């Protein structure tokens, strides 16, 4: 199975979605290399960066589920670094 290294940037504007977002991140936890969350209290949002090593279909599925949450935006950058495991 080919995996790719990617970075997912997430902005949470609706605090009620944090629990659902954490559920999705837990569902994909085996692919997460690291996570950084920054609460931007002055604007009332949360900024999250996720580093992943996963099959491209998995990355797309995860981004789709996150993007479907109300008040949550997500963008993904894929690297050219791949691995065959």
DAKAWO-V218551 format. One line per field, one symbol per residue. ss: DSSP state (a for helix, b for strand, c for the rest). phi: phi as a letter, one per 20 degrees, with the letter a starting at -180 (. if undefined). burial: 1 if it has 9 or more other ideal C-beta (glycine too) atoms within 8 Angstrom, else 0. Layout:
ss->???
phi->???
burial->???
This chain:
ss->cbbbbbbbbbbbccaaaaaaaaaaaaacaaabbbbbbbbbccccbbbbbbbbbbcaaaaaaaaaaaaccccbbbbbbbbbbbbbc
phi->.edcebcddcddedgfegffffffffgdgfeeeabcdcfdffdmccdccceccbfgfffffffffffeffmcdbccdeeefcbdd
burial->0011111111110100110010011001001100100001000001111111111101110110111010010101010000000
